[in-house]
Amino acid sequence: MVAKSLKAVIPYPVRGGISAVLAFLHLRQRFVNGTRGVDLKIGLQVDVAVYFPDEMNKVYQLTQWLPILERHPADLSFGLVVRNLDVYRQLVKLTQLPVAYMPTFSELMKFYRIGPIKAVMYVNNGMGNFQSLTVAELAHIHVNHGESDKICMVSNQAKAYDRVFVAGEAAVRRHRAALSEFNEKVLVRVGRPQLDANPKASIPESSRRTILYAPTWAGEDEANNYTSMKFMGPKIVEAILTQPDVRLVYKPHPQIAKAEDSAIRKNHRKIIRLIQGANAKDSGAGHEFREAGDILAIFPRVDLLISDISSIALDFLYLRTEAPIILTDRRNNIEQLHIDSPLSVATQVLTRENIENATSIIGAVLAADDFVKDRKVLREFYFDNVQAGESAPRFFNTLKQVITEHSGDVQRAKSLAAKGTGPHFEHRA
């Protein structure tokens, strides 16, 4: 029956093999996979659509927002809009928020123009965002999925949004330094709403000092590659396991295990073996490899974080300002690192040059924390001294204000459009 339906609707002649495949995939999604998660006659009955055009490998950028969005105030509701079927199927299992699957551009445009949606929120700089930006009547708000010193945190795409929500002063300066002819007025400081979720500790208490090693992934190009895994990962872990009276928790970025670089995959497997071997020698150590789960739930029991330039280091600074951090620099350029990442000025840094001394460097940080005062200054620099628990209310209130401002200006534009925008000739009156 399905095969007959497909034959009936595929146009003839199909223009080439590629067109045939694309046509089949589209029809399969439409006729075999069924529901869109929404009635296209009424749309989603929400105020804000959180738009995500990407595939499963980036869905973590969206899911970290779910705990905050699910606790929305009564006067501001959210729904999710996705373009990938696998992402749709995953999200309906993870959240009670309504999820709409809009695979085609025409359906997306129709969807936006029905129902009460007033704003669209974006959690990354995906290329697919620009299809969504077509609808000028809606307020388009970029919120990103974290706060870090990575080069990818600032995109020229920021010029396309009505507002860009950022954490604090550091992000404002980052945009100022990276973009030309940019209207800085669109930047709005809201702190870090995702960090207000405050999950319960997911690792048990320990009499040992807990060191969390949380490397980032290799990014999509060399300029955005900050991972320590290729050149330093196993040596960092060996140096941690050498410390007396410690517990290691290894929590890599989700993309590490399936990295394109075989050296990173190999080092990941080696670290797992090192942890297994250390636990075999000392069953009470409690060393862990955390493949999944919320890294924020590990933070409460961590005495030292070792991380790359990523949002993890700044999240830890936000939540655990009193605890030390060690950063890594795969490029062996400390001077440039200090320019690119202000946080690095208040940490020890492991490099490819000094990695053989990692045992003594880590030991020295465990023995004496020399950067407590500096971290307090940097926390205010990155987050405007917004305290944990204060960001989410600021985020929701700011979002409502932006919607109100945008709706007012939409009415101005509609009024002008109704009168016409051409010149007026008195003799034609």
C-alpha positions in Angstrom: 0.0 0.0 0.0 2.8 2.4 0.9 4.7 1.6 -2.3 1.6 2.2 -4.4 1.0 5.6 -2.6 4.6 6.6 -3.3 4.3 5.7 -7.0 1.1 7.7 -7.2 2.5 10.9 -5.9 6.1 10.9 -7.3 6.0 13.2 -10.4 7.1 11.8 -13.7 9.6 12.1 -15.1 11.9 12.3 -12.0 14.8 14.6 -12.9 17.8 12.4 -12.3 18.9 10.0 -9.6 19.5 12.6 -6.9 16.1 14.2 -7.3 14.5 10.7 -7.1 16.3 10.0 -3.8 15.3 13.3 -2.4 11.7 13.0 -3.5 11.5 9.5 -2.0 12.9 10.6 1.4 10.5 13.5 1.6 7.6 11.3 0.7 8.7 8.7 3.1 8.7 11.2 5.9 5.3 12.5 4.9 3.5 9.3 4.3 5.3 6.6 6.4 6.4 8.5 9.5 3.1 10.2 10.1 2.6 13.0 12.7 4.1 16.5 12.7 3.3 16.8 16.4 1.0 19.7 15.6 -2.3 20.5 13.9 -1.3 22.6 10.9 -4.7 24.3 11.1 -4.0 25.9 14.4 -0.3 25.6 15.0 1.4 25.5 18.5 -0.5 27.4 21.1 2.6 29.0 22.6 4.2 32.4 22.8 7.8 31.4 21.8 9.0 28.9 19.3 12.4 27.5 20.1 13.8 26.7 16.6 16.3 24.0 16.0 17.2 23.0 12.4 20.1 20.7 13.0 20.6 17.0 13.4 21.1 14.7 16.4 24.8 15.4 16.8 24.0 18.9 17.9 20.8 18.3 19.9 22.7 18.8 23.2 22.7 22.5 22.3 18.9 22.5 22.7 18.4 20.0 25.4 20.4 22.0 28.0 17.7 24.6 27.7 14.8 22.3 28.5 14.9 22.3 32.3 14.7 26.1 32.3 12.0 26.4 29.6 9.9 23.7 31.3 9.7 26.0 34.3 8.4 28.9 32.4 6.2 31.5 34.0 2.4 31.3 33.5 2.4 34.3 31.2 5.1 33.0 28.8 4.9 29.6 27.1 7.4 27.7 24.9 7.2 25.1 22.1 10.0 23.4 20.1 10.2 23.5 16.3 12.6 21.1 14.6 13.4 20.1 11.0 14.9 16.6 11.6 12.8 13.6 12.2 15.2 11.8 14.6 15.5 15.0 16.6 11.7 15.2 16.8 11.4 11.6 18.0 14.1 12.2 20.6 12.6 15.4 22.0 9.1 14.0 22.5 10.7 11.5 24.8 12.6 14.1 26.8 10.2 16.9 27.4 6.6 17.8 28.1 7.0 20.9 26.0 5.0 20.7 22.7 7.3 19.7 19.7 6.5 20.4 16.1 8.3 18.7 13.2 8.4 21.0 10.1 10.6 19.3 7.4 9.8 21.6 4.6 10.2 25.4 4.2 6.6 25.9 3.0 5.2 24.1 6.1 7.5 26.1 8.4 6.2 29.4 6.9 2.6 28.3 7.2 3.2 27.2 10.7 4.7 30.5 11.8 1.7 32.4 10.4 -1.0 30.6 12.3 -1.4 30.4 16.0 -0.3 32.9 18.6 3.5 32.7 18.3 5.2 36.0 18.9 8.9 35.2 19.0 11.4 32.7 17.8 14.4 31.7 19.9 17.7 30.3 18.5 20.2 28.2 20.5 23.0 28.1 17.9 24.3 29.6 14.6 23.1 26.8 12.4 22.7 27.7 8.7 19.1 26.6 8.8 18.3 29.5 11.1 18.1 31.8 8.1 15.0 30.0 6.7 13.2 30.8 10.0 14.3 34.4 10.0 12.2 35.0 6.9 9.1 35.9 9.0 9.6 39.5 9.9 6.4 39.7 12.0 8.1 37.6 14.8 10.8 38.7 17.2 13.9 36.7 16.5 16.1 36.2 19.5 19.5 34.5 19.6 20.4 33.0 23.0 23.2 30.5 22.1 23.8 27.3 24.1 26.5 28.5 26.5 29.1 31.1 27.3 32.7 30.5 26.4 35.8 32.1 24.9 35.6 29.9 21.8 35.8 31.8 18.5 32.4 30.3 17.5 30.7 32.2 20.3 30.6 35.3 18.0 29.2 35.0 14.5 28.5 37.6 11.8 25.0 36.0 11.8 24.4 38.0 15.0 23.5 41.0 12.8 20.4 39.1 11.6 18.6 38.8 14.9 16.4 41.4 16.6 18.1 40.7 20.0 21.2 38.6 21.0 21.1 37.5 24.6 24.5 37.3 26.2 25.8 36.5 29.7 27.6 39.7 30.6 30.4 42.2 29.9 32.9 39.6 28.5 30.4 38.6 25.7 29.7 42.3 24.9 33.5 42.9 24.4 33.8 39.7 22.5 31.3 40.9 19.9 32.8 44.4 19.8 36.2 42.9 19.0 35.0 40.4 16.4 32.4 42.3 14.4 32.5 45.4 12.2 29.4 47.6 11.6 27.5 45.8 14.3 24.7 47.4 16.2 25.7 46.7 19.8 22.3 47.8 21.0 20.9 44.3 20.1 23.0 42.7 22.8 21.1 42.1 26.0 22.7 40.8 29.2 20.8 38.0 31.0 23.4 35.9 32.8 23.3 32.2 32.4 19.7 30.9 32.7 20.6 27.2 32.1 22.7 27.2 35.3 19.7 28.0 37.5 18.5 24.5 37.2 20.6 23.5 40.2 20.5 19.7 39.8 21.2 17.4 42.7 24.8 15.9 42.9 25.0 12.8 40.7 28.2 11.5 42.2 28.5 10.2 45.8 30.4 12.1 48.5 34.0 11.0 48.9 36.8 11.6 51.5 39.1 12.0 48.5 39.6 15.1 46.5 37.6 15.0 43.3 39.2 16.1 40.0 37.0 16.5 37.0 38.6 16.2 33.6 36.1 17.5 31.0 37.7 18.0 27.6 35.8 19.6 24.7 35.5 18.3 21.2 37.6 19.3 18.2 35.1 21.6 16.7 34.2 21.9 13.0 37.5 23.5 11.9 41.0 24.1 13.2 40.2 27.7 14.3 37.5 26.3 16.6 39.5 23.3 17.8 40.4 23.7 21.5 40.4 20.0 22.6 43.3 18.7 24.7 42.4 15.1 23.8 44.7 14.6 20.8 48.0 15.7 22.4 47.4 15.7 26.1 44.4 13.7 27.2 46.0 10.4 28.5 48.9 12.3 30.1 46.5 14.5 32.0 44.7 11.5 33.3 47.9 9.7 34.2 49.0 12.8 36.1 45.7 13.0 38.0 45.8 9.3 38.9 49.3 9.8 40.3 48.1 12.3 42.9 47.6 10.9 46.4 44.1 10.7 47.8 42.1 11.7 44.7 39.1 10.6 42.8 39.0 11.2 39.0 35.8 11.8 37.1 36.2 11.8 33.3 33.3 13.6 31.5 34.2 14.2 27.8 32.1 16.2 25.3 29.6 13.9 23.6 31.4 14.2 20.3 34.7 12.8 21.7 33.9 9.1 21.4 33.0 9.5 17.7 35.6 12.1 16.7 36.7 12.2 13.1 40.3 12.2 14.3 41.4 8.6 15.0 44.0 9.9 17.5 41.3 11.4 19.7 39.2 8.2 19.6 42.2 6.2 20.5 43.1 8.5 23.4 39.5 8.3 24.6 39.7 4.5 24.8 43.1 4.7 26.5 41.7 7.0 29.2 38.9 4.5 29.8 41.4 1.7 30.2 43.5 3.9 32.6 40.4 4.4 34.8 39.6 0.7 34.8 43.1 -0.2 35.7 43.2 2.4 38.5 40.0 1.0 40.0 41.3 -2.5 39.7 44.3 -1.5 41.8 42.3 0.4 44.3 38.6 -0.6 44.4 37.8 2.2 46.9 39.0 5.0 44.7 35.7 5.5 42.9 37.2 6.8 39.6 34.5 7.3 37.0 33.9 7.6 33.3 30.7 9.6 32.8 29.5 9.0 29.3 26.2 10.8 29.6 24.2 12.9 32.1 24.3 16.5 33.2 27.8 17.7 34.0 26.3 20.4 36.2 25.3 17.6 38.6 28.9 16.6 39.0 30.1 20.1 39.9 29.0 20.2 43.6 31.5 17.5 44.6 34.4 18.7 42.5 37.6 20.1 44.1 39.5 20.9 40.9 38.3 21.2 37.3 40.7 20.5 34.4 39.1 21.6 31.1 39.8 23.1 27.7 38.6 26.5 26.5 34.8 25.8 26.6 31.6 26.6 28.3 32.4 24.0 31.0 35.2 26.2 32.5 33.0 29.3 32.7 30.0 27.3 34.0 32.3 26.1 36.8 33.5 29.6 37.4 29.8 30.7 37.7 28.7 28.0 40.1 31.9 27.1 42.0 33.9 30.3 42.1 35.8 29.2 45.2 37.2 26.1 43.5 40.4 26.1 41.3 40.5 25.5 37.5 43.3 24.3 35.3 43.0 25.1 31.5 44.7 23.6 28.5 46.3 25.1 25.5 47.0 22.8 22.6 48.6 25.6 20.6 51.4 26.3 23.0 50.8 30.1 22.8 50.1 31.4 26.3 50.3 35.0 25.3 47.5 34.5 22.7 45.5 32.4 25.1 45.5 35.2 27.6 44.1 37.5 24.9 41.5 35.0 23.7 40.4 33.8 27.2 40.6 36.2 30.1 39.9 33.3 32.4 43.3 31.8 31.6 45.0 34.6 33.4 43.7 33.2 36.7 44.5 29.5 36.1 47.5 27.3 35.6 47.7 26.1 32.0 48.7 22.7 30.7 50.3 22.8 27.2 52.0 20.4 24.8 55.3 22.0 26.1 54.8 21.5 29.8 52.6 18.4 29.8 55.4 16.2 31.0 55.3 18.3 34.2 51.5 17.8 34.6 51.9 15.8 37.8 53.7 18.6 39.6 51.5 21.3 38.2 48.3 19.5 39.3 49.8 18.7 42.7 50.8 22.4 43.2 47.2 23.6 42.5 45.8 21.0 44.9 48.2 22.2 47.6 47.7 25.9 47.2 45.1 27.9 45.3 46.7 31.2 44.3 43.8 32.7 42.2 40.8 32.9 44.5 40.6 36.7 44.4 41.2 36.9 40.6 38.4 34.4 40.0 35.9 36.5 41.9 36.8 39.5 39.6 36.5 37.3 36.5 33.1 35.9 37.6 31.7 39.4 37.7 33.4 40.2 34.3 31.8 37.2 32.6 28.4 37.3 34.4 27.8 40.8 35.7 27.7 39.5 39.2 24.3 37.8 38.5 24.0 35.2 41.2 22.9 31.6 40.7 19.1 31.6 40.7 18.8 35.1 39.3 19.4 34.5 35.6 16.3 32.6 34.7 13.9 35.3 36.0 16.0 38.0 34.2 15.8 35.9 31.0 12.0 35.5 31.1 11.3 39.1 32.0 13.7 40.4 29.3 12.1 38.0 26.7 8.6 39.4 27.5 9.9 43.0 27.2 11.5 42.2 23.8 8.2 40.7 22.6 6.3 43.8 23.7 8.8 46.2 22.0 8.8 44.2 18.8 5.0 43.9 18.6 4.8 47.6 18.9 7.2 48.2 16.0 5.4 45.6 13.9 2.2 47.7 14.2 4.2 50.7 13.1 5.5 48.8 10.0 2.0 47.5 9.2 0.5 51.0 9.4 3.2 52.3 7.0 2.6 49.3 4.7 -1.2 49.9 4.6 -0.6 53.5 3.4 1.9 52.4 0.8 5.6 53.3 0.7 5.7 55.0 -2.7 5.9 58.8 -3.3 2.7 60.8 -3.1 1.8 63.1 -6.0 -0.7 65.9 -5.2 -2.0 66.1 -8.7 -2.9 62.4 -8.5 -4.9 62.8 -5.4 
